[in-house]
Amino acid sequence: MTGKRIEINGKRIGDSEPAYIIAEAGVNHNGEMEIARKLIDRAASAGADAIKFQTFKAEKIVTRDAPTASYQKKNTGTESQYRLLKNLEIAEDDIRELIKHSRKRRITFLSTPFDEDSCNLLHELGVPAHKISSGDLTNTPLLETAASHRIPIVLSTGMATICEIEKALKIIREGKSQVALMHCVTQYPAPMENLNLRAIETLKRTFNLPAGFSDHSTAIYTPAVAVALGANLIEKHFTLDRAMQGPDHRASLNPHELREMITAVRETEKALGDGVKTPTPQEEEIKASVRRSIVAKRNIQSGEIIRRDMITFKRPLGGIEPEYYREILGRKTRRAIKKDQHIQWEDIE
């Protein structure tokens, strides 16, 4: 399946390209810059293409009395969503520092904006693409703002119907932005029976766009499976330590697991190959040892008529191949052929 491609910071994303891997730091920095820098270091060392944080102002995205989601309350003990998010904001100067540190580590800095001002700020700071969360797929003002910047948009589709995705894409396309879609299941963690990885192909086929998988499961191997099914992008939450206090740590990989996941994806890509069915150079060498030839079953005199009971089929390759055995039956030999010798075309009339 060949669809459109997008490009983020010089890397092309689409079919026949390596999967673009986003290490999702999200809010796992817990509001501490030292943790955020370490997350960048670990993502770069693991081989991710990009690291992604979240940029927002709590007062712009949630009411003061909004309760936390059940998984957030369970993982943080906090009942106020506003208070939770307020503690996880990243200041503009800190974002600048994280961008600088990412460049130093040669990994692309990305961030999900959750309000229009944050979206504009990220664009002003030179962040090369916008990631729009599943919760904002129907947030028309934010989509319009992101699309107005005319940089690539990676759109998560958790909780969405095909109709809702179509409406979001119509808004984004009015800004003429490149788009990639992310299949996503908005559960933390998401159970295996709900992942529905075949939806990646559905998104690619329906919208003719690059599509990937934003994985909220705790498994290491699911991104590799997604790539085998055609995913062009992979996004996975990771943390320095799952035991840390915060809303997303428990549904995240640790740095060692992130490295294992990326290795699994890259090995899967090697294994997928180009789809052309042809022998490898190594197989061509082995072929001579394991393919069979027609050989004499007994000593055959010169001038004898070859019958079926006079020949058999043995390794190695080197004479007439067995597929042609009927063509030599009933024909005379031009020379004597010893038992177990290959029969060549020049040996028969």
LUMGU-463990 format. One record per residue (C-alpha): x negated, y negated, z. Coordinates in pm, whole numbers. Layout:
LUMGU-463990
+--------+--------+--------+
|     xx |     yy |     zz |
+--------+--------+--------+
|      X |      Y |      Z |
...
+--------+--------+--------+
This chain:
LUMGU-463990
+--------+--------+--------+
|     xx |     yy |     zz |
+--------+--------+--------+
|      0 |      0 |      0 |
|   -157 |   -330 |   -107 |
|     -7 |   -655 |     15 |
|   -117 |  -1009 |     72 |
|   -419 |  -1104 |    277 |
|   -497 |  -1379 |    523 |
|   -831 |  -1511 |    643 |
|   -931 |  -1614 |    994 |
|  -1267 |  -1782 |   1047 |
|  -1413 |  -1626 |    734 |
|  -1281 |  -1273 |    790 |
|  -1030 |  -1137 |    542 |
|   -739 |   -942 |    685 |
|   -528 |   -702 |    482 |
|   -532 |   -366 |    309 |
|   -880 |   -241 |    211 |
|  -1032 |   -465 |    481 |
|  -1151 |   -355 |    827 |
|   -884 |   -395 |   1093 |
|   -910 |   -731 |   1267 |
|   -940 |   -662 |   1639 |
|   -821 |   -919 |   1891 |
|   -921 |   -864 |   2252 |
|   -632 |  -1014 |   2445 |
|   -763 |  -1183 |   2759 |
|   -432 |  -1365 |   2796 |
|   -405 |  -1490 |   3153 |
|   -636 |  -1224 |   3296 |
|   -884 |  -1501 |   3383 |
|   -663 |  -1571 |   3688 |
|   -730 |  -1942 |   3644 |
|  -1105 |  -1901 |   3701 |
|  -1353 |  -2015 |   3436 |
|  -1624 |  -1772 |   3544 |
|  -1386 |  -1480 |   3485 |
|  -1284 |  -1629 |   3148 |
|  -1647 |  -1653 |   3036 |
|  -1710 |  -1294 |   3143 |
|  -1407 |  -1182 |   2944 |
|  -1556 |  -1349 |   2636 |
|  -1889 |  -1176 |   2700 |
|  -1727 |   -834 |   2738 |
|  -1511 |   -873 |   2428 |
|  -1810 |   -978 |   2220 |
|  -2022 |   -689 |   2350 |
|  -1740 |   -444 |   2272 |
|  -1733 |   -555 |   1909 |
|  -1401 |   -740 |   1894 |
|  -1351 |   -991 |   1612 |
|  -1170 |  -1239 |   1834 |
|  -1079 |  -1305 |   2194 |
|   -743 |  -1459 |   2268 |
|   -624 |  -1659 |   2568 |
|   -294 |  -1841 |   2631 |
|   -247 |  -2217 |   2633 |
|     51 |  -2380 |   2802 |
|    180 |  -2630 |   3054 |
|    411 |  -2457 |   3299 |
|    651 |  -2752 |   3320 |
|    702 |  -2740 |   2942 |
|    797 |  -2374 |   2914 |
|    985 |  -2270 |   3228 |
|   1231 |  -2424 |   3472 |
|   1128 |  -2472 |   3833 |
|   1374 |  -2210 |   3956 |
|   1309 |  -1944 |   3689 |
|   1242 |  -1605 |   3851 |
|    951 |  -1389 |   3746 |
|   1016 |  -1084 |   3531 |
|   1032 |   -759 |   3723 |
|    689 |   -643 |   3605 |
|    537 |   -983 |   3695 |
|    687 |   -973 |   4043 |
|    564 |   -618 |   4092 |
|    209 |   -706 |   3987 |
|    181 |  -1042 |   4160 |
|    428 |  -1047 |   4445 |
|    538 |  -1389 |   4318 |
|    906 |  -1464 |   4269 |
|    865 |  -1804 |   4103 |
|    769 |  -1785 |   3736 |
|    683 |  -2157 |   3743 |
|    438 |  -2115 |   4031 |
|    284 |  -1809 |   3868 |
|    223 |  -1986 |   3538 |
|    108 |  -2310 |   3698 |
|   -181 |  -2123 |   3857 |
|   -281 |  -1974 |   3522 |
|   -304 |  -2293 |   3313 |
|   -632 |  -2373 |   3139 |
|   -726 |  -2742 |   3124 |
|   -830 |  -2905 |   2796 |
|  -1195 |  -2944 |   2903 |
|  -1203 |  -2579 |   3001 |
|  -1063 |  -2476 |   2663 |
|  -1342 |  -2675 |   2498 |
|  -1596 |  -2492 |   2713 |
|  -1448 |  -2152 |   2628 |
|  -1453 |  -2233 |   2256 |
|  -1818 |  -2332 |   2287 |
|  -1901 |  -2015 |   2479 |
|  -1720 |  -1801 |   2221 |
|  -1923 |  -1957 |   1941 |
|  -2239 |  -1883 |   2134 |
|  -2133 |  -1519 |   2161 |
|  -2029 |  -1512 |   1793 |
|  -1671 |  -1417 |   1859 |
|  -1371 |  -1614 |   1733 |
|  -1173 |  -1800 |   1999 |
|   -796 |  -1778 |   1962 |
|   -515 |  -1878 |   2194 |
|   -140 |  -1842 |   2198 |
|     31 |  -2181 |   2236 |
|    356 |  -2174 |   2431 |
|    462 |  -2535 |   2375 |
|    429 |  -2789 |   2097 |
|    170 |  -3007 |   2273 |
|    -51 |  -2705 |   2338 |
|    -11 |  -2600 |   1975 |
|   -127 |  -2943 |   1858 |
|   -416 |  -2941 |   2105 |
|   -548 |  -2608 |   1983 |
|   -535 |  -2731 |   1626 |
|   -720 |  -3051 |   1719 |
|   -989 |  -2842 |   1887 |
|  -1045 |  -2644 |   1568 |
|   -894 |  -2311 |   1670 |
|   -868 |  -2136 |   1329 |
|   -529 |  -1964 |   1367 |
|   -216 |  -1969 |   1579 |
|    -79 |  -1661 |   1751 |
|    292 |  -1692 |   1826 |
|    425 |  -1466 |   2100 |
|    728 |  -1243 |   2064 |
|    918 |  -1461 |   2310 |
|    882 |  -1759 |   2077 |
|    981 |  -1590 |   1752 |
|   1312 |  -1777 |   1769 |
|   1158 |  -2103 |   1901 |
|   1211 |  -2311 |   1588 |
|   1038 |  -2630 |   1713 |
|    722 |  -2439 |   1804 |
|    726 |  -2251 |   1472 |
|    765 |  -2578 |   1284 |
|    474 |  -2734 |   1473 |
|    247 |  -2435 |   1413 |
|    342 |  -2420 |   1044 |
|    271 |  -2792 |    998 |
|    -98 |  -2728 |   1068 |
|   -125 |  -2501 |    763 |
|   -358 |  -2255 |    930 |
|   -293 |  -1880 |    953 |
|    -19 |  -1769 |   1190 |
|    -10 |  -1427 |   1354 |
|    349 |  -1364 |   1456 |
|    442 |  -1102 |   1716 |
|    778 |   -933 |   1662 |
|    860 |   -772 |   1996 |
|   1234 |   -770 |   2077 |
|   1307 |   -888 |   1720 |
|   1535 |   -766 |   1444 |
|   1446 |   -779 |   1074 |
|   1693 |  -1065 |   1036 |
|   1523 |  -1268 |   1311 |
|   1182 |  -1207 |   1153 |
|   1315 |  -1328 |    817 |
|   1440 |  -1651 |    976 |
|   1105 |  -1713 |   1148 |
|    915 |  -1650 |    825 |
|   1137 |  -1893 |    635 |
|   1039 |  -2169 |    881 |
|    670 |  -2081 |    866 |
|    665 |  -2062 |    485 |
|    804 |  -2414 |    460 |
|    472 |  -2522 |    610 |
|    290 |  -2305 |    355 |
|     92 |  -2120 |    625 |
|    -56 |  -1775 |    576 |
|    120 |  -1519 |    793 |
|     51 |  -1179 |    943 |
|    306 |   -987 |   1147 |
|    242 |   -786 |   1462 |
|    461 |   -494 |   1556 |
|    503 |   -514 |   1931 |
|    705 |   -355 |   2208 |
|    766 |   -607 |   2485 |
|    721 |   -382 |   2784 |
|    432 |   -390 |   3030 |
|    314 |   -121 |   3004 |
|    503 |     15 |   2704 |
|    576 |    393 |   2720 |
|    468 |    614 |   2433 |
|    821 |    708 |   2332 |
|    900 |    341 |   2266 |
|    595 |    245 |   2057 |
|    755 |    330 |   1719 |
|    428 |    288 |   1527 |
|    596 |    366 |   1196 |
|    753 |     19 |   1220 |
|    414 |   -118 |   1108 |
|    472 |     29 |    763 |
|    828 |   -103 |    768 |
|    703 |   -457 |    828 |
|    444 |   -430 |    550 |
|    692 |   -286 |    303 |
|    974 |   -526 |    389 |
|    778 |   -850 |    392 |
|    470 |   -773 |    177 |
|    247 |   -921 |    446 |
|    -47 |   -796 |    650 |
|     89 |   -630 |    962 |
|    -69 |   -503 |   1279 |
|     -1 |   -370 |   1624 |
|      1 |   -564 |   1949 |
|    -36 |   -275 |   2190 |
|    109 |   -296 |   2538 |
|     54 |     71 |   2619 |
|   -226 |    177 |   2849 |
|   -366 |    428 |   2599 |
|   -704 |    388 |   2430 |
|   -621 |    585 |   2115 |
|   -293 |    424 |   2003 |
|   -466 |    143 |   1808 |
|   -660 |    403 |   1609 |
|   -332 |    580 |   1528 |
|   -186 |    245 |   1423 |
|   -481 |    186 |   1188 |
|   -430 |    531 |   1038 |
|    -70 |    425 |    969 |
|   -184 |    109 |    792 |
|   -226 |   -156 |   1063 |
|   -438 |   -450 |    947 |
|   -475 |   -611 |   1290 |
|   -499 |   -476 |   1643 |
|   -438 |   -671 |   1962 |
|   -497 |   -517 |   2303 |
|   -494 |   -662 |   2654 |
|   -811 |   -615 |   2855 |
|   -936 |   -716 |   3196 |
|  -1251 |   -701 |   3402 |
|  -1071 |   -491 |   3664 |
|   -719 |   -348 |   3664 |
|   -708 |   -381 |   4042 |
|   -718 |   -762 |   4020 |
|   -409 |   -958 |   4118 |
|   -215 |  -1091 |   3818 |
|     76 |  -1015 |   3585 |
|   -109 |   -829 |   3308 |
|   -409 |   -655 |   3465 |
|   -237 |   -320 |   3519 |
|   -134 |   -294 |   3154 |
|   -485 |   -380 |   3030 |
|   -796 |   -184 |   2939 |
|  -1120 |   -235 |   3127 |
|  -1431 |   -341 |   2928 |
|  -1557 |     16 |   2888 |
|  -1219 |    129 |   2757 |
|  -1204 |   -167 |   2521 |
|  -1535 |    -60 |   2370 |
|  -1408 |    297 |   2337 |
|  -1091 |    172 |   2169 |
|  -1284 |    -36 |   1915 |
|  -1516 |    256 |   1844 |
|  -1213 |    480 |   1786 |
|  -1066 |    228 |   1542 |
|  -1391 |    197 |   1346 |
|  -1441 |    574 |   1334 |
|  -1082 |    613 |   1215 |
|  -1148 |    366 |    934 |
|  -1450 |    569 |    826 |
|  -1245 |    887 |    834 |
|   -964 |    737 |    625 |
|  -1196 |    678 |    330 |
|  -1076 |    543 |     -4 |
|   -817 |    810 |    -83 |
|   -991 |    931 |   -400 |
|  -1004 |   1311 |   -400 |
|  -1350 |   1403 |   -527 |
|  -1639 |   1610 |   -388 |
|  -1891 |   1428 |   -174 |
|  -2261 |   1453 |   -269 |
|  -2304 |   1683 |     31 |
|  -2021 |   1906 |    -93 |
|  -2183 |   1928 |   -435 |
|  -2492 |   2075 |   -268 |
|  -2285 |   2322 |    -64 |
|  -2077 |   2417 |   -366 |
|  -2366 |   2608 |   -522 |
|  -2386 |   2831 |   -215 |
|  -2018 |   2903 |   -152 |
|  -1856 |   2907 |   -498 |
|  -1861 |   3239 |   -682 |
|  -1973 |   3356 |  -1024 |
|  -1895 |   3658 |  -1240 |
|  -2157 |   3927 |  -1181 |
|  -2211 |   4277 |  -1310 |
|  -2053 |   4538 |  -1084 |
|  -2284 |   4801 |  -1231 |
|  -2562 |   4810 |  -1485 |
|  -2419 |   4708 |  -1822 |
|  -2589 |   4812 |  -2148 |
|  -2642 |   4584 |  -2444 |
|  -2349 |   4617 |  -2685 |
|  -2100 |   4741 |  -2426 |
|  -1744 |   4613 |  -2426 |
|  -1677 |   4434 |  -2098 |
|  -1389 |   4578 |  -1898 |
|  -1239 |   4455 |  -1570 |
|  -1392 |   4739 |  -1369 |
|  -1742 |   4638 |  -1485 |
|  -1741 |   4292 |  -1323 |
|  -1690 |   4140 |   -981 |
|  -1714 |   3793 |   -824 |
|  -1988 |   3695 |   -581 |
|  -2180 |   3401 |   -444 |
|  -2380 |   3196 |   -535 |
|  -2263 |   2980 |   -820 |
|  -2488 |   3020 |  -1122 |
|  -2303 |   3207 |  -1391 |
|  -1959 |   3203 |  -1551 |
|  -1701 |   3099 |  -1292 |
|  -1421 |   3344 |  -1198 |
|  -1150 |   3125 |  -1353 |
|  -1278 |   3233 |  -1697 |
|  -1294 |   3609 |  -1634 |
|  -1010 |   3692 |  -1877 |
|  -1200 |   3520 |  -2159 |
|  -1491 |   3764 |  -2138 |
|  -1287 |   4085 |  -2118 |
|  -1302 |   4291 |  -2440 |
|  -1617 |   4115 |  -2563 |
|  -1956 |   4275 |  -2633 |
|  -2271 |   4206 |  -2441 |
|  -2574 |   4076 |  -2628 |
|  -2822 |   4211 |  -2374 |
|  -2843 |   4453 |  -2087 |
|  -2722 |   4309 |  -1756 |
|  -2829 |   4460 |  -1427 |
|  -2599 |   4517 |  -1133 |
|  -2538 |   4196 |   -930 |
|  -2680 |   3975 |  -1208 |
|  -2485 |   3665 |  -1309 |
|  -2317 |   3692 |  -1647 |
|  -2383 |   3385 |  -1866 |
|  -2192 |   3276 |  -2177 |
|  -2504 |   3347 |  -2389 |
|  -2495 |   3710 |  -2266 |
|  -2174 |   3787 |  -2458 |
|  -2062 |   3768 |  -2820 |
+--------+--------+--------+
